Amino acid sequence: MNNRQLAQRDLEVLWHPCTQMKDHEDFPPVPIRRGKGVWLEDHDGNRYIDAVSSWWVNLFGHANPRINAAIQEQLETLEHVILAGFSHEPAIELAERLVALTPGDLCRCFYADNGSSAVEVALKMSFHCWKNQGVHGKTRFVNLANSYHGETLGALAVGDVSLYKQTYGPLLLKPFTAASPDAWTRKEGETQADCARRKFADMERLLAQHHSEICAVIVEPLVQCAGGMRMYDPLYLTLLRQACDHYQVHLIADEIAVGFGRTGSLFACEQAHITPDFMCLSKGLTGGYLPLSVVMTTNTVYQSFYDDYTTLKAFLHSHSYTGNPLACRAALATLDIFTEDPVLENNRKLALCMQASTAHFAEHPHIAEVRQTGMILAIEMVADKNTRTPYPWQQRRGVKVFRHALTREVLLRPLGNVVYFMPPYVITEQQIEHLAEVAWEGILKATSET
């Protein structure tokens, strides 16, 4: 079958995520036949560099032979088993290794199926922990402006991107929202750290006034990804950890998108030298192979649930595929690659190549900023560079970049008017240079049209 035939079949039965399906009347979905390394290949033989890691999940390339082998070996022994009252070695070993790798005293792992589910677990666990400790009145959460934490109702509630959230407002919890430390908003002469400190004053005031009502603060460390790849200084996390301790509020670090090397360190929290009370991990956890997430927490939290059954303190949250053995083995193989290969060292070289390849973008009259944290690089297009006035969202300038890139063997899926690179770590410098060339062409095309 060719692309056209498969796209026709697709549109008769599928409803795609994060998509206005009417768009596909003139731009059909691209059916992918196979993947290898950074490349995806469709049914007409066209290839595309997966510059967005298939929604930020793929770390070491498609069809990675080491991860393939681990999953195939696991298939021969155990594909799945209930994790309530039963266990299996891959789940145990993965938890042991995550405890050893993550910062501070995160020593307990609770498995879920995906990132949104992990956020739901952390929110419920925080609330329930305070309740079990006899602390009453803590029923609210604090988020950051422009944050994103997933699409299920609890996760959506603690996000702040109106495009995803506004429609469902009547169904959602109402968090307190603190100003984002986003360095995009820094004043003239301010460093990113200065901006973070100034913006933290808003969080400080909120915690001082409402801490008796607040279970936890939830943040995406260093990069607000779905909010347009907005980035901030680690100082904010350092100050936030201190304030959460002072006001007796939990800190939830949503490292779902930024964990496992994306920001330059294995976990983003390491750059602030902090340990959260809850760390949510997913996406890159399995190298992009299978759905799996984990909420890591401290013994203090764990002990608040540990009691006789009749006290009704148990955390009765479950997913059918919790701790799936195939997914755990994929995750173990992914961690093996981090252990056996100089991944972070190589990423630093690739990050420098990304920086050098896009340095000239800053001179473009409709590019307000090129920003980067580790292996995440973002290019923000605007209508007016001097005032940073954005293009009207209805013009969909980013879509023009996306469509052009497909004609040049690149999958770029911008966030509104923000073009970004978040590629698998197996990408080469030559391929990064191609990404930059294609992005430049697409931006020229998108910004020259009226």
N, C-alpha and C positions, 0 to 999 in steps of 0.2 A: 504494500500500500504506500501511496505517496502522501505528502503533507496535506494536500487539498482534501483527499478522501478521508483521512483520519480527523482533520479539523471539522469536516461536515458531520462525521459520526459523533465527535465530541460535543458539538453544539446542540445535538438532538437530545443529549442526556445529562450533561455535566453542568454544574453551577460552580464557577471558579471563585477562589477566595480573593478578597480585596479587589474586586473587579466590577465595573459596570458592564454587564454582559452585552448591552447594546453596542458597545465599542467594537465587538467582534463581528458586527455586520460588515465592516470595511477593513478590519485588521484581525484576521483569524488567529487563534492560538497556534503556537509552534509545537508540533508533536516531536518529542525527542526520542530517538531510537537507542542511543547509547551514550555513555560518558566515559572518559578516560583522562585522568590527570585534570588539568584545568579546562579541558575541552568537552563540549556537548555537541552531539551530531544529530541532525534531524533526519527525517525519512527521505528527503531529497538530496542528502549528501552534504548539506551546508554545515559548517562548523561555527561554534561560538565559544570564545573564552568566557568562562563563568566568573565575571568580575565581581559578582555580589555573593559568591559562595552559596547560591541557591537559598536565598534568605538567611545568609550569615551562618549556615550550619556546617558547611564543608571546610575542613581544615587541611587535609592532606590529599586532596584530589579525588575525583570520581574513580570507582573501581580500584581503590588502593589495594595492592596485592596482600599486604600484611593484615589489613582489616578483613579483607575477603576470607583469608585463610582462617582467621580466628572464628568468624561466624560459621564457616563451613564445618570446622571441627566441632563447634558447639551443637550444630544441627544433628550431629550423629549421636548425641547423648541426651540432651534435654532441651526442648524448645520452649516450654513454659511450665510453671507450677504455681499454685496459689502461695502467696507469701505470708498469709495469716496462719500461724501455727506450723509452717514449713519454711525451709530455707534452701539455699543452694550456694555452691562455692563461688560462682562468678559474682553474685550479689555481695557476699561477705568480703571477698578480696577487693572488689571495687570500693566498698565503703572503707576498708582498711587503708587503701592507697589514697583516697580522697582526704581522709583524716590526717594522713601524714603530709599531704601536699598543701592543704589550705592553711591560711594564717591563724596563729593564736590557738585558742582552745576550742575550736569547732570539732567536736568529737562524736557527734551522732548524725546519722544519715537517714532521712526519710524519703523514700522513692515515690515519684509520681510519673505521669506520662509525658508532660510537655511543659513549656515555660509558664503558660498561664496557670496550669494546675499547680505548679510549684509556688507561684505567688499566692494562690488561694490557700495552700497549705500553710504558708508562712503567716498570712493574715489571721487565719483561724487559730493557729498555734500560739501566736502572740496574745490574742484576746483571751484564749482559754488558759494560758499560763498565768496571767494576772488573776483570773477568776479562781483558779486552783490555789493561788497563794493568798486568797482572801482579800485581794485589793479590788475594791468595787468602784464602779463609775468609769473605768477605762473602756470606752466603746468606740473611740474615734481614731483615725489615722491621719498622718501628715504626708503629703506628697509635695513634689516640686512642680512649679509651673512648667508646662511643655513636656512633662514626663509621659512615659508610656510603659505599661507593665503587662499588657495582654488583653484578650478579648472576652474572656468569661466575666461574669458580672462583678465579682469581687475585684479582679485584676483591672477591669475597665474602670471601676469606680475610683481606684487610686491612681489612675492615669489622668492626663490633662491635655490631651490632643483632641480638640473639639470635633475634628473630622470623624473620628471613631466613636466619640463618647456622647455627643450632643443628642442624638436621636433617642438614646436609651436613658436619658437623664432621670425620668420618673421611676426607673427601676433600681437606681443605684444608691449605695451608701454615700454620704456627704463628707468627704475629707476636709481637713484644713489644708490650704494650699499656700506654700511659702514661695517667695521669689526664687527663680532659678539662678544659680551662680554662673550661667552661660557667659563665657568670655566674649561672645559676640556683642554683649551689651556694655562692655567696658568703656569708660569715659576716656577722653583724650589724656594721654600721659599715664594712664593706669596700666599696670601689669596685670596679667591674668590672676596672679595671687591677690593683688589689691582688689580686683573686682570680686573675687571669691569672698574675701574678708568683708567687704562692704555689703554684699548680698546676704551674708550669713546673719547680719544684724536683724533681718526680717524673721529668719528662723528662730533666732534667740528670743525675740519678743513673743513669738507665737508659743514657744515652749514654756516660757516664763508664765504666760497668762493661762494656758490651757493644759499644762502637763498632767493635771489630775484626771483629765478626760481622755488622754492620749495613750493608746497601746504602743504604737510604734511609728517611726518615721521610715518611709521607704524611698530609696533613691537608686538610680542607675549610676554606678560609680564612673566618673570621668567623662562619659559620653552619653548624651540623651539621643539614642539612635533613631527611633521612629519619629522623633520630634525634629528631624532635619540634621542629624549628626552634629548637634551642638555640643561643644566641649568646654570643660572647666578645669581649674587647677586643683590638684590633690589637697591643698590646704583646707578646702571646704570640708572634705571628709574628716580631716583631723579635728577641726573645730566641732563638727557635728557629733563625732564620737564622744568628745569631752562633754558636750551639752547633754547628750542622751544619758550619759552616766550621772551627770549632776541632777537632772530632772527625773530620773528613774523612768526612762522611756526606752523601749527596744529600738534597735537599728536593724533594718532589713536591707541588705545589699542585693539588688537584682543584678547579678552578673551573668544573666542568661545570654546576652549578646556580647558582653565585653570580656567574659572570662576566657581562659585557655589561650592566652597569648595575644589577643586582639589589640590590647593597648600597649604592648611592649613588655609587660611583666606577665607571669602566668595568670595572676588574678589582679584586677585593677586596684583592689583595696590595698595591695602590697605597697603601692606607690605613696600611700598616705600613712603606712605603717599602722594600720588599724585592723581590728577584728570585729566584724558585726555580730549581732546576736543571732541573726539568721542570714545565710547566704544561699541564694537560689541559683542553681546551675542547670543548663540544658543546652540546646543547639549544638555547639562544638563538642559537648561531652562524649558523643558517640562518633565523632568525626564526620557527622552529617549522614549517618547511615540509617539509624532507627530512632523512633521517639523514646526519649528517656529524660527524666529530670530528677533532681535531688534537692532537698532542702537540708542544709547542714546547720546544726545548732549546738549549743553548749550543754554541758552536764547540768548546769543550773536550771535551764529550761526543761531538760529531760526529767530531772528529779521532781519537778513540780507536778508531773503526771504519774509518777511511780508510786502506786499505793494499792491497797486491797481493791478488788473489783467493785465491791459494794459501795465504795466512796464515789463512784461514777466520775472519777478523774481521768479515765483513759481517753486517749485521742482517737476517736472512732471515725477516722477518715480513711477511705480506701479507694483504690482503682483496680479494676480487674487485672490489668497487665503490670501491676506494680512490680518493679525489680525484674522485669523480663530477662531471662538468661541470655538470649541472643543479643539484646541491647547492652547488657552488662559486659558481655565478651567484646562487643565492638568498642565499648568505652575503655576496657582494659587494653585492647590493642592500640587505641589512640594514645593512652598514657604511656604505653611502651615506646611509641615513637618519640614522645617528648623526652623519655629517659635515655633512649639509645642514640638519638640524633641531636645535634646542636640547634634545635629549632629556634629558640629565642635569639641566639646569636645570628643565625641566618636571616631571621625576620628583621633585625636591625639594619642589615645591608639592603634588604628589599625595601624597607621603609625609607631609607635614604634615596634609593632609586626613584621611588614614588615622588618624593619631595623634589628631587632634581628635575624629573620629567615634567612636572607641572609648575615649576617656579615661574615661568613666563605667563601663566594664566592670570596672575595678580595684576598684570598690566592691561588686561582686557577692560574696555569701558563698561561692560555689563557684568563683570565679576567683582563682587564686593569683598569676597574673602576666599582664600584657600587655607583650610585648616587641617591639622593632622594630629592624631594620637596613635602612635605605633603603626599598626597595619590598617588603620582606618583613615582615609583621606576624603575630604569633602570640598566641593566647589560650589559656591552659592551664587546663582545668577540673580540679578536685580534689574529693575527698569531704570533706576537712577543710582549710580554708584556713590555720588556725593552725599545724598540723603539716605541711602540704603532703602529706598522705596521699592518694595517688591513688585514683581509683575503680577497683574491680576491672576488669581488662581485659575479662572475660567479659560485663560489662554493656553494653559497646559504646555508650557515651554519645555519642561522636562520630558514629556512624551515625545517631542520632536527629536530630542537627543537619543532617547531609547530606540526610536524607529530607525534613525540613521545608523546607530551602532550595529544593529542587526545586519545591515547591508555590508558591514565591514568586519564581520566575524567576532563581534563582541556582544555579550549580554550585559548591558547597563540598565538598571531599573531605578531611575531617580526617585527621590522623595520630594514631590512637588517640583520646585525649581532648584533643588540641590542634587547635583550629580556627585556620586561617591564611588570610591573603590574600596571593596572589602574582599579581596580575592583569597583563594586557597593559598596556603603557605608554600605550595610546590610550584608556584608561578616563577618564571624566570625574569631577569632584568629586561631582556629583549621583549618579552610579552608585556611587561609593565609599560615599556616605551610605546608599544603599539596601543595599549589602552589609552595612554595620554594623547597620542596622535588622534585617535578616533574620537575621544571626548572633546578635544579641541575643535575638530571638524564639526561635530554635532552642536557644540555651543555656538560656533560661528553661524551655523545654519539657523539655530533656534532664536538667536538674538538679532538676526538681520531681518527676520520676517516681521511685518507690522500686524 
